[in-house]
Amino acid sequence: MQKKWDTFILTKLSEVVEDKEELRTIRDITPGVGTRKYRCMLVKALISKKPDKYPDQLQVRLGRGQLTPHVWSIKITEEIDLAKGIPTKPYHMSGGIALEED
């Protein structure tokens, strides 16, 4: 079953790096998921502006919460366990944390 997620992008959409694994905070907006509706997670994921490239849909929101009209796609490669602590890599304004050293 295809899931629907949303995330915030805090820079210009043209500056978003596609097809590169990044840490990203996402929220589950899949219809009919009951008590898990709107659950937020920190994940390692690949994103693409092409809606059919990855298995799940991604709705993108701008800095003030405005929903963009285009649907992107996302592939979650790993869920981050926040009980082990928050990653300490520098935060980037793209809404993700780079996994490589700058």
C-alpha positions in Angstrom: 0.0 0.0 0.0 1.4 3.4 -1.0 1.8 5.7 2.0 1.4 9.5 2.0 3.9 11.7 3.9 4.5 15.4 4.2 7.6 17.5 5.1 8.7 21.1 5.3 11.3 22.6 2.9 12.8 25.8 4.3 14.6 26.9 1.1 13.8 27.4 -2.5 12.4 24.3 -4.0 14.9 24.5 -6.9 17.7 24.1 -4.3 16.5 20.8 -2.9 19.0 18.0 -3.6 17.2 14.9 -5.1 18.3 11.3 -4.9 20.7 11.8 -2.0 20.1 10.1 1.3 19.4 12.8 4.0 17.9 12.9 7.4 14.4 14.4 7.2 11.4 14.9 9.5 8.3 13.5 7.9 4.6 13.2 9.0 2.3 10.4 8.1 -0.8 11.7 6.4 -2.0 8.4 4.9 -5.9 8.4 5.0 -7.5 5.9 7.4 -4.5 5.1 9.6 -6.4 5.6 12.8 -4.4 6.4 15.9 -1.2 6.7 13.9 -2.5 9.6 11.8 -0.1 12.5 11.8 2.7 10.5 13.5 6.1 12.3 13.0 9.3 10.5 12.4 13.0 11.2 11.8 14.2 9.1 8.9 16.9 8.7 6.3 15.2 9.0 3.0 15.6 9.7 -0.7 13.3 12.2 -2.3 12.4 13.1 -5.8 10.3 15.7 -7.5 9.1 13.0 -9.8 5.9 11.5 -8.3 6.5 8.0 -9.5 10.2 7.5 -8.9 9.9 6.2 -5.3 7.2 4.0 -3.7 5.5 6.6 -1.4 4.0 10.0 -2.0 5.5 13.2 -0.4 3.6 16.4 0.0 5.9 19.4 0.4 5.1 22.4 2.7 7.0 25.7 2.6 8.3 27.5 5.7 5.0 28.9 6.8 3.1 25.7 6.1 1.8 26.5 2.6 1.2 23.2 0.7 2.9 23.1 -2.7 0.7 22.0 -5.6 3.0 19.2 -6.8 3.3 15.7 -5.3 6.9 14.4 -4.9 8.0 10.8 -4.1 10.0 9.4 -1.1 11.8 6.2 -0.2 12.5 5.7 3.5 15.7 3.8 3.9 15.9 3.9 7.7 13.9 5.1 10.7 16.0 6.9 13.3 15.5 5.8 16.9 15.3 9.0 18.8 15.6 7.1 22.1 19.3 6.8 21.2 19.7 10.5 20.9 19.4 13.1 18.1 22.0 13.1 15.4 24.5 15.9 15.8 25.4 16.7 12.2 25.0 20.4 11.3 21.4 21.4 10.4 20.9 22.6 6.8 18.1 25.0 5.9 16.8 22.5 3.3 14.9 20.8 6.1 17.3 17.9 6.3 20.6 17.1 7.9 23.5 16.0 5.6 24.9 12.6 6.3 28.3 13.5 4.9 30.7 16.0 6.3 30.7 19.3 4.6 
